[in-house]
Structures are given as C-alpha cells and as structure tokens.
Amino acid sequence: MHSRTRSRRFPARHWLLAPLAALALVFQPMTGPAYAVGGSFTDNFDSYDTGRWHKADGWSNGGMFNAGWRADHTWFNGGVMGQNLDVANCPTGCSGKPYASGEYRTNELYSYGRFEARLQAVKREGTVTGFFTYTGPSDGQAWDEIDVEILGKNTTQMQTNYFTNGVGGHETVIDLGFDASAGYHDYAIEWWDQGTINWFVDGKLVHQENGSRGPLPTRPMRIMTNLWPGTGVDGWLGPFTYPGTALTARYDWIKYTKY
C-alpha cells in the first residue's frame, strides 16, 4: 500500500516551497485565516456555482499525478457534475503532462461536520477517483486532509486516509460489497471536534479513526473532487494505459452539514 509523504494539492511551481512552508507553519503561530469558513449546503449540480466552487485550471499537482488540470474537463449536464480524463491537446495543453483531467474545489473552507457525495467512480487500472477535504500552505495553514479514494484497479473497494500536519500513513482499505463504477453510491466523511472521523457508505458506518494511530486533523478544509492517473506508483495503483476514449467520474450531488 502506498503512503504519500508530501502534499498533493499545489501547482507544480510550488513544489519546492511547499514542504518548507508546511514545516514553518507547524511551529509558528498563525496570524489569522486568509479564508472564509462556510456553513451547511447541498449542491445538486444543476449548474456550475462559481460562488461556492472553482475549477483547477492550467497546472498540475506534479509528483505521482500524471495529468494537467483543465477547467473544461469538469462539466455539468442534467444535474450531474462530471470529470473527464483524456489526451485532448496534451502535453502542450496539459501543463506538460500526457493527460488532461478535472479537479473541483470549494472557495470556502469547512470545519467539523458531515461531508457527503453521491458518485460513480472510474474503473481503470492506474486511476484514482477522489472525494476529500484538504488544506495546506496555500490557505495559510499546515497540511490537513481526509480522503475517500476509489482505486480504478479494484472498484469493489474504497481506501480511506487522513493527514495531520502533513503526516499521513493511515490508509485503510474497505470492501464495498458492490462495484463503485457500475452506478451511484453515497459516501460520507463525518468529522467530529476532538473525537473521531467516521466513514459511511450508503448510510452504513464502514470505518472509524479515533486518533489512536496519530492526531486527527483540526483545521478547516476545502471540499474537493478529482480524477487522475498515477505515474511512478504502480505498486499502489497499477500501471495506467489510456483506453483511447475519455474516462469519466460522475457526481450527482455533494452535501455538507455543519456540526
């Protein structure tokens, strides 16, 4: 199982600075947040709500991410938000990467509560369909993150993880009992103040972290989705080969309930 040891959520130009910035933020007091903390919402994805979300565009996370983020690869149609992975205009139009894909982020950060998504994942070795919360130095904070990741090599499973102050290594693989690429299912992260992180699938509790494996995140985070192919992590994701047509992850809705 692969454990990521540095932030995945920065444009490539930030990669040299991000680890030092994160380290400094762990040991220095914050001067105040440079972000807004949001309240409860439900987004049924009838349209692109620019007041709540923005699309990653014109850069790559680098490292194991083998795609450049393109705004046109996150789309809306018929109450569905989709994210395509393909080779359109690559590599020149894909931040030098061989593939283009989509990433979607909230404008505001969100604190303790229940984060839910109804989604259909991609089945393809070498890919990850992600629904997660994240913050880091780009928000004036250290790196915290809570993950739901469906690996395309086995879409009958879900991988959970969390990072606190940039420390991860808390992966757990959950057997779903169904194929996450065959239809929509509900995935939820319940994050409690000074308590636990609970993961739910179709309303059923499937995993809990109580801090016994390392401190839980405490900082407000963005809600994010993405679809990406890996490189250099075949032991974790398997090797990616492009099938010749676009791969698409689909989201029916996302909800956040503030606790």
Buried (B, 14 or more C-beta within 10 A) or exposed (E): EBEBEBBBBBBBEBBEEBBEBBBEBBEEEEEEBEBEEBEEBEBBBEEBBEEBBBBBBEBBBBBBBBBBBBBEBBBBEEEBBBBBBBBEEBEEBBBEBBBBBBBBBBBBBBBBBBBBBBBBBBBBBBBBBBBBBBBBBBBBBBBBBBBBBBBBBBBBBBBBBBBBBBBBEBBBEBEBEEBBBEEBBBBBBBBBEEBEBBBBBBEEEBBEBEEEEBEBBBBBBBBBBBBBBBBEBBEBBBEBEBEEEBBBBBBBBBBBBEE
